[in-house]
Amino acid sequence: MSPRDGIPAYRELLEREDAPPGSSWGVFGEHDQLGTLNFIGPDQVRDAVGLVRRGTVFNLDYPLNTFVPPPAGTRPKTVHHIFSNNPNHRDDWLDSFYLQSTSQIDGLRHIRHPRYGFYGGVPDEDIAEETPALGIQTVAQRGIVARGVLLDVARHFADRGTPLDPAGNYMITPADLDSAAAAQGVEFRPGDVLLLRVGWAQYWLNEVGEEDRHAFRSKIRHPGLIQSQEMIGWLWDHRFAMVASDDLGVEAHPVNPHSGLVDPDEPLPERGVVHNGMMHRPLIALLGLFLGELWNLEALAEDCHADRTYEFMLTAKPLNLVGGVGSPPNAMAIK
């Protein structure tokens, strides 16, 4: 156990015999549904509120249908309808609303581990429409109010003369993250929500043409976190409540073939992203770490660069959908 907070270090989790190795199952209680959000307690909330100085609010969500055609290929456009019952009334509804089609939070039923299943050992049959186990409603009912910390990886790489290629496959290492944190003067605390700006969303929206967007889904390639046991341990041992990025999947794609996470015998899926070798599996299913993708970090990053303050109060309130797999984050940063 760590003398700091009684939470096992990742190296200890890898040695577990009472649960899947490398898992946090049972660390937060036998029937836990919140995973790493348990790192946010009343003290962390009070500290986060105390970070508000100017009262400046930054929206961290891109609008629905920002990423159309969908980079991953399986989340089509949301269709918005408006109707009226009388000349003085308006109401509306959505069709084809894919909850992870734009800025999103991946909930704990988003990914199962091929060997050990869903987080906490929740049976597969409990993951269905309108069943509550691991549903996104657990996050909505709790809410997220935490200290947010931005690592502007894209700016850091540019400043040191090695700019990230958003069309490339650079794999960001723990040493890269430590270097960015040191350059920004950032110190991490348990319960932080870590935001990673790699510049991919703005590249996609401003530099990728229509033809290349359609072709992208068949040759997905972008920078992101390297798949490695070292990276998994780095994220867990910092006690992050959630990690979110402006990238398509937080981690690099194609995956690191030398991570030890790739199953050479796993068949390719019939459609969609190949998850074989991704850290989504150990991070979500084993550790209960919530991930955010395609967050809008541009205005926040500019402000952090201007005032050299990379910490802020962060709030997020997913949809209160029982059994939801994911949700738009409805996220804000307040400085």
Residue, then its C-alpha position, 0 to 999 in steps of 0.5 A: m500500500s502507498p503510505r500516501d493514501g492507502i491506495p496500492a501502487y500499480r506495481e502492487l496491482l500487477e501482483r494481485e492474486d485476489a483479482p485480475p492482475g493490474s486491476s483496481w477491482g475491490v480497491f474502492g469497494e466490492h460493488d464500486q461503479l465509479g472507478t477512479l472518480n473515487f479519487i475526488g472527495p470533498d477536499q478535492v472539490r473544495d480545493a477546485v472551487g478555490l482555484v476560481r479567481r477571475g470567473t472566466v468560463f471556458n466551454l470544453d465541448y465541440p457542438l454536435n455534428t462537428f466531426v462529420p463524416p465520423p473519423a471512426g466511421t461508425r457514428p453518423k450525423t445527428v438529425h435535429h427536428i423541431f415541431s410546434n403544437n401551435p404558432n406560439h410553441r416549439d419543441d424538438w427531438l433528435d434522431s441518430f444521436y450517437l452519444q460518443s460522436t463528438s466531445q465525449i466521456d467514455g463510461l465504464r461499460h464502453i470497453r470490456h477486457p477480452r479475458y476478464g470482462f467488464y470493470g469489477g467483474v460485472p457480467d456481460e448480461d448486465i450490460a444492456e439498454e436500461t440496466p444500471a450496471l456501470g451506466i453513465q448515469t452513475v457519473a451524472q448523478r455524482g457529477i464531476v467537480a475537480r481540479g483540472v490540469l492542462l498539459d499543452v503537449a502540442r505547444h511544448f513540443a513546438d517550443r522545443g523545436t520538435p513539433l508534433d505531426p497531427a497526421g503522424n503516429y508519434m507516441i507520447t511517453p511518460a517522460d514527454l508528459d513529465s517534461a511538459a509538466a516541468a516546463q509549465g510548472v505543473e504539479f499533480r495532485p490526487g483527484d486531478v482531471l488531466l487534459l492533454r492538448v495534442g492539437w489533433a481536433q483543430y488539425w482535423l477541422n481546419e486542415v483535413g479536406e473532405e476526401d481525406r476525411h472519408a478515407f481516414r476511417s480506413k487508415i486511422r493514424h494519429p498521435g497520442l499516448i504510447q501503449s505501455q505498462e509504464m504509461i498505465g502505471w504513470l496514469w494510475d500512480h498519479r491518481f487521476a480521476m479522468v484523462a481527456s484529450d483533444d485527440l480521437g482516442v487519447e492514445a496513439h493509433p496504430v498502437n505500439p506493437h511492442s506494448g505486450l497488450v496486442d493479442p496476435d490471435e484476436p480476429l479483426p472486428e467486422r467494422g470500426v476501430v481495432h481495439n486490440g492493443m489499446m490501453h482502453r482495455p486495461l484503463i477502463a475495464l481493469l482500473g476504472l479510469f474514465l477517458g474523454e475524447l475530442w474535447n475542445l481545449e483551444a481557448l483554454a490552452e491560449d488562456c493558460h499560455a497567456d497567464r501561465t496558470y495551467e490549473f482550474m476548476l473543472t466541471a462535467k455533467p454527462l447525460n443522466l441516461v440509465g445504462g448509457v455507455g458514454s455521453p457528451p461531457n457538458a464540460m467547463a473550465i473556470k479560472 
